[in-house]
């Protein structure tokens, strides 16, 4: 993994951790954010597979009707960063 990808992955994991710590976000969404972070950090799978699995989780989170408005743009940003990573 190159330095740029590693930096982007750290930023994504930081954002997912911020969502996980936000008590205004429902527990099921925080749990999915933690699961997505754990998926991304799992070195047993290829990075593109981990990204696709995390994007799938994030899509479920974005479409949850209980998600607060302030969290949705953060999730979209994470998804866009992961899609950039997949296209490289």
WOMOBEL-V988803 format. One record per helix or strand of 3 or more residues. SS is the DSSP state (A for helix, B for strand). FROM is the first residue (numbers start at 1). TO is the last residue. If there is no record, write none. Layout:
{{SS,FROM,TO} {SS,FROM,TO}}
This chain:
{{A,3,21} {A,27,41} {A,47,62} {A,69,87}}
